[in-house]
Amino acid sequence: MATVSNDDDHKPFMFLGKDVSKIPCFRNSYFYGILGGIASGLGCFMLTSKPKKAVNVGFGSFFVISTSYWILCRYNYSITEKRMNELKDVIIEKKSGQL
């Protein structure tokens, strides 16, 4: 039977003093970077049969994919946060204006 874990069961993974599971976009950016790096490295190895080149391509694509996804995700996150804060301000103004 599947159970849902609570925050009490959460064991944080700390990096530079921060819990990385609480950093927005961290999980997805590294997940896609790792998958992209493995896929491109294997693809390069299948085409060229040169392990050193395949490793270089894999690490390079991991870095590019992770960084690109991180930047795009953080940009979208900041835009969403800005809109949410604007919406909160409008709601607060409407409530204070009605009272």
N, C-alpha and C positions, 0 to 999 in steps of 0.2 A: 504494500500500500504506500502510495506517495505521500510525503508530508511536506508542508511548506515551512521553510526555515524562518525563524524570527531574527530580528536584529540582535537579540540576546545571544544567539548561536554564532553570530558573525565573528570570525577571527580575522582581524585586519592584517593586510599585507602592507607593511610600512616601507616607504622609500623616501629618503631625505626628510623624515619626520612627518610625512603625510600618508594617510590611508589612500592608496591608489584606487580602491573601489569607489571612493566618494568623489573622485575627480571626474567631471563630466567629459565624455568622449574618449577617455583613456582606454577602456575595454575594447570598444569597437575599432578604434584606430589601430591598435596593436593586433587585434584579431585579423583584420583585413590585411594588414601589412605582413603578418606571418604567413597567411594563406597565399597571398600574392607572391611573396618571396620564394616559398616552396614550389609553387606552380611554375614560376618563371625559371627558377634554377633547374628543376627537373626537365622542363621543356628545352632549355638551352643544352642540357646534358644529352638529351635524346637526339637533338639535332647535330651537335658538334662532337660528342664523345670526349670532351675536354673538361675534366673535373675542376681544374683551377678556374677556368673561365665561367663554368656553371655556378661555382660558389660566389665568384665576384658579381655575376649577374643577379643571383639570388639575394645577396646582401644589399646590393644597390637598389634593386626593386623593392625590397623590404623597407629601406630607408625612405625612398621616394613615395611609396604608397602610404606608409604610416604618417609621414609628415604632411602630405597633401590632404589626407583624410582628416587629420587632426586640425589643420588650419580651416578647412571647410566646415567641419563640425563645430568648432569653437566660434566661428563667425555666425553660423546659424543659431547657436546657443545664445550668443550675446544679443542678436537681433530679437530673439524670442523673449529673453529676459527684459530687454528694454520695452517691448510691447506690453509685457505683463505688468511692469511697474507703471507704465502710462495708464493701463486699464485700472489698476488699483487706485491710482490718484483720482481718476474720473469717478469711480465708485464712491470713494471717500467724500469727494466734493458733492456728489448728488445726495448722499445720506446727510451730510451736514446742512445742505441747502433746504432739505425737506423738514428738518426738525425745527 
